[in-house]
Amino acid sequence: MTEGAFDILSRDTEIHKSRLLEASAGTGKTFSIENLVVRFLVEGDIERGRGPCTIDEILAVTFTKKAAAELKERIRGAIVKAIDSLEDGGGYDYIVKYADGGATEIHRAKRRLKEALFSYDEAQIFTIHGFCLKALKEYAFESRQNLGDTGMDTRITTQEMIEIVKDFFRTSVGKEKYSVKQLYIVMKKYNGIDALAIKLAGIITKQGEFPEYPDITATTKDCKEKIAALQGEYHYNSEEVLEIFGREAKKYCLLCNNKNIAKEDVMKNATAFAAMFDDAEDVDFSKASFSFLKSFSPENIKKRFVGDEEGAAFFAKAYELLKDTIYHVENPAVIFARMARDCRIMASEAFEEREKNTIDGILDAMALSVDDKDFIEAIQGRYRVAIIDEFQDTDPLQWKIFSTLFAQQDHHGRYLYLVGDPKQSIYSFRNADIYTYLNAADTMGENGTATLHKNFRSHSDLVRALNVLFSKDNTPKMITLPQEDREMPYREVLHCDDIVKPQLSGKRGSVHFFVGEESINKKTKRLPTPDLEKTVFFPFIVEEIERLHSDDGMPYSSFAVLVKDRYQGQNIEAALRKAGAPTKRRGSRSLADTKARTALKDVVSAVIAPRDLSAVKIALSSELIAWDDEAVRELLEDGSYEKIIATLYSLRKILYDSGFAAFFNAMMAKTWGNDTKSVAEKIVSREGGDDLYNELLQLADVVIQHQNTTYCSPEGIVRHLEGMKDIENFDEDKLKIRQNSDDDAVEILTIHSSKGLEFDVVFALGLASRTKKEEDIIAKNEGGIRKFLAAEKDSDEWRRYYEEIDAEKMRQLYVSMTRAKYMTYAPVVIDSEKSTAPYGTASPMELFLARLGQEEAAYEELYSRMQNFKKESLIDFISQHDILGYSILEKKEDTISRYHDDEATVIYPPESITIPESPSYFRSFTSLASPKNEHRIETPPHDYICKDKTIHTLPAGKVTGTILHDIMEACLTTDDDVIDIVKKYITATSLEEWGDVIVDIINNSMTTQLIAGEKGFRLCDVARDMIACENEFLFPETDAVYLNGAIDIFFEHKGKYYILDWKSTWLGTDGEAYHHGNLEKSMEIHDYRLQGAIYTQAIQRYLSIVETRKFEECFGGVLYCFFRGLDKTKSQQGVYHFFPEENTVRSRI
């Protein structure tokens, strides 16, 4: 099936061919990629007569920003290492080849690598979404996609998405589509309209098609026709139907109470059903439910009764005719799916209107573009090599993009490398599809698939242990592919002899199972139960970590605990901290779930309403101020209330006058009432306070950013803090808690977050956790298209869906058990009651043990085996392999205790902590500016299709300003013709028809006299190599404040340095509106002098390093150029030239 092992370091490995590289865990996937890039930089394709690639001809794509950043750093490091090896005459085999070729070959290879290093900023390393966005913008004309100003920063926000859904509720759920009862059913199912809105907002942004179920009007019409047909066959009226019902109902289960009288709700529904036989038009699904008809089935007849043949036949026929109707009308999943379909249509229109997009909307646009020949040729002409990392996480849409662009292009000298491990495909909830990976393998062909076969991560004992556990002989059909009714064989990997395992105490296997017993019954809501975790698993994990740390000297950072979810993570973290072990949690923790968010919200609420006694008391008892109950109760008695009110009002003034950033700084430095320490000092002085302090700082950054971009009021800040629970469902990265990676602490992370990481010792706690079977809407792939279905419980589709879910759990187990270098601890729960687990709920470990040491079995048989599993069978298997081990655990009364508790510990009081009143903050012009209200008599233009197209009718707004800035930058940094540049940037945008006007603006910008007099000059007079565009800066203005920003243009001309900033501001209907007085007024309204002062300080700091002259001698001033006022025939029109005053910036901080 494959060409065998792939050795990137061997000079004999041919790289100039497309491949799918299957890289099992720990086999050096990233190492292979980085050396593959190096080889493409120095090795040409001799067979096709093509030289080596340049760095910008190699595309590398991965699936997260963090992974892309890491890959970029790794590739750069590999290039540097290759250069060093060429200079030293050693290195890998493919490098030594150049030494064998002599000095000329060495020189040529070094030159190519140094050129790549010199131009490394041009390296094409992206996330999938980043690549698509860049391609669509760079080749906007060829793609024929109108993205407008779309970018990663114009994605639809959570709040906007929920607003769209609520607009849908207000405008699109009329009685012709949804009955009142249907709305009640679906809101009851999803706990109210707010929760329903969040659920809908989450699913309609995912890839996939929704089924087209009939609305209530169509269903009602269908029901009438079926009732008429039933009446035509039986000729019953309402009284006869009720008579038959009364006679038959007591014979069937679920219809009557214990006195054999029809239940009240059943009787009500039966009466409504019977009424339709007098008038078939009287169908109103708001009045009744007809699901009671389902009870009239032979299997529901009570044993002591025999059903009346005619009566039973009537109700059986009624149910047969109406079951689809009942399903469409009363099934909450069907109603939800119909809402999702309708809401998505409305949302698509809203996205277009707001010029917004979802993250997958960029992929949709790219998928449409790759159907266009011109676009394909443009991309293929751009890249000679495409390397797709983590390819097991791809989906059909992404594969369509890559396969169309790069697959089967070897004969053109273009190569596609797909790198991944299907055994680690665990992100189906993010649309990852293992079957797409398999389809890609088929596309690459038998000779296009190779493997990385040696594990460089783990010690040989652990590699051998995993080979034993995962081998087909011991665990048949471990990785199954239910959709294709086959398995994915596990290939044994080789171990590396270079990894040295430290001497560890305790007789533990390289894979060590720890076994706890639990009595599981119908009341058991989750497994392991909280009691089993608290009294069995957690004490064992804590003791093992403390033993290995204390006795064997392993740092806490050597250990990782893999958990099912953040709640289990919180619990094991509490247990470890109770025992004195430091911890840190990665990825899964969100600011939305922290006490910091709640506390900050409470304090801001009290500051907004300082006379609200209840709000004040809540704020004082929050985690920030941390008054105890007694102090809060005595607030009005001990004289501290007036001090609190004074503090609140002082903070209120800062919040309303200077914004949240200044308020947060002041609030953290405040003392409250009779406290002697500030808020910050109190926080870090108590146990766990460092985490709270860290969370508060991160939370403040999020709020500051929100206020700077939305200009929201203090009340809006409270709403934002309250809404973070909703934001968390979508913008996870924004709210993830960052932790210091240098801390010596036990790392706690979810199984999904652990992929790609490694630790010395891993406790795979989450493998024992069962999952809840709650899915109403299931996803199914049909012909490469993802479809959402409202599947009925116990249907074949429903069972197949959960079989896929369970197949992924086995891949989660593989990921979990391959993270360690030396030891993996695996949990096992034994059910003493032998209870039955519903399909789809088994834990990964249960599914694994149902296979281990047994014959292969069908899906249903696996669940039967779980019910009868005995720990003795596991012990017998482990006993046959000395590299495996186990511990049978008992409950402990003292659940968590410190290791070596018998040793006396000397306790010293903590040192007094004093925190400076002004921590460091990043500020920009936006956060410091104090713009004034602008009173306009005339309205700026916004008509994109107006007939009179001039500089002064050009639509105003952010989109226009951004496009003009981008065009000017391109004109100053490339040699392309102005007309071509303008065409490139406006094609497929709302300004596409304004090309001539924009060309005039650019020409005026280049040729207008910027400074009057003999020393006057135009921008076109400045040497290109003396111009720098978009200059970013960051510098400390004070010990507490850093200023950052970006300068449009910084240039030198005739010995003077100038700052130039473009403004697209509309001031009036003709050029006369841009005289000096109006420019002066605009500068004041928008506080642009402050902006110029900040830019000047940044340049002054830079010039102090590179320029020997005094700043006053070499600085030519700041030029604010208003695009619409510039006129080459009128010197300095539209130009505001000034020198900022020295203390402008400091006075604002």
Order of alpha helices (4+ residues) and beta strands (2+ residues): beta-beta-alpha-beta-alpha-alpha-alpha-beta-alpha-alpha-alpha-alpha-alpha-alpha-alpha-alpha-alpha-alpha-alpha-alpha-beta-alpha-beta-alpha-beta-beta-alpha-beta-beta-beta-beta-alpha-beta-alpha-beta-alpha-alpha-alpha-alpha-alpha-alpha-alpha-alpha-alpha-beta-alpha-beta-beta-beta-alpha-beta-alpha-alpha-alpha-beta-beta-alpha-alpha-alpha-alpha-beta-beta-beta-alpha-alpha-alpha-beta-beta
